[in-house]
Each structure stands twice: as structure tokens, then as C-alpha cells.
Amino acid sequence: MCDGNVLNKVRHFVIHKDLTWEVDVYDDILKGVVLAEIELTQPDHDLQIPDWVGAEVTDDPRYRKINMLAERLANRRLLK
């Protein structure tokens, strides 16, 4: 899938308002990308989003790993 490009990240577990957020900090080709996600047990959960969370990107295809990787690889080729 990645043609030899391994996606390296460190996953942090951050508790906020009794919920655990998974925060992935990428390195190497996706250096600078930080994604935070949370799994809710109920769809109507009153979610209080922490101040450190940015824009909602769940439905944005640009933030799928395969698309982020493709964009970074294309940019690398352009810079050569």
C-alpha cells in the first residue's frame, strides 16, 4: 500500500473530561501531522472538545492516511 514508505507515529492517550483521546503524532514523511480522535460509547454523548483540538476532519478525504501520503510523495517529486 505504501510502496516501502512506512508511516511512523507515536500514539498518546490523553484524558479530558473522563474520556480518553488518542492523539497520533506522525514523523518522517508525515512529520507535522497530528490527529486526535475519540470513540464515543453513545451517539448523543455531550462531547466537550478540548481547546487543543483543531478542525473536525472526520469526513475530509484529505486527512485519510493514504491521501496524506500521496500528497507528500507528490510534493517530494516536485521539489526534486
C-alpha positions in Angstrom: 0.0 0.0 0.0 2.7 2.5 0.9 5.4 1.2 -1.6 8.0 0.9 1.1 7.1 4.1 2.9 6.4 3.2 6.5 4.2 5.6 8.4 5.8 6.3 11.8 3.8 7.8 14.6 3.7 8.0 18.4 0.3 7.5 19.9 -0.5 9.4 23.1 -3.6 8.7 25.3 -4.9 12.0 26.7 -7.8 12.0 29.2 -10.1 15.0 29.1 -13.5 15.2 30.9 -13.3 11.5 31.7 -12.9 10.5 28.1 -9.7 9.2 26.5 -8.5 10.8 23.3 -6.0 9.1 21.0 -3.5 11.6 19.7 -1.2 10.4 16.9 1.9 12.4 16.2 3.5 11.4 12.9 7.1 11.5 11.9 9.2 11.0 8.8 7.2 11.6 5.6 4.1 12.9 7.5 6.1 14.9 10.0 4.0 17.7 11.4 0.7 15.9 11.1 -1.1 15.4 14.5 -4.5 13.8 14.6 -6.7 13.4 17.6 -9.7 11.0 17.8 -12.1 9.7 20.3 -14.5 6.8 20.3 -17.9 7.6 21.9 -20.0 4.9 23.5 -23.2 6.8 22.8 -24.1 8.8 19.7 -25.8 11.5 21.8 -22.9 11.9 24.2 -22.4 15.6 25.2 -18.8 15.9 23.9 -16.8 18.8 25.3 -14.0 19.3 22.8 -10.7 20.4 24.4 -9.1 23.7 23.4 -6.1 21.9 21.9 -8.3 20.1 19.3 -8.4 21.8 15.9 -10.8 21.4 13.0 -13.1 18.4 12.6 -11.6 16.3 9.7 -13.5 13.1 10.0 -15.3 13.4 6.7 -12.5 15.2 4.9 -10.8 12.8 2.5 -7.5 14.8 2.5 -6.9 13.5 6.0 -7.1 9.8 5.1 -3.6 8.4 5.6 -3.3 7.2 2.0 -4.2 10.6 0.7 -1.8 12.5 3.0 1.0 10.1 2.0 0.2 10.5 -1.7 0.3 14.3 -1.4 3.6 14.3 0.5 5.2 11.9 -2.1 3.9 14.1 -4.9 5.4 17.2 -3.2 8.7 15.5 -2.8 8.8 14.7 -6.5 8.0 18.3 -7.4 10.9 19.5 -5.2 13.5 17.3 -7.0 
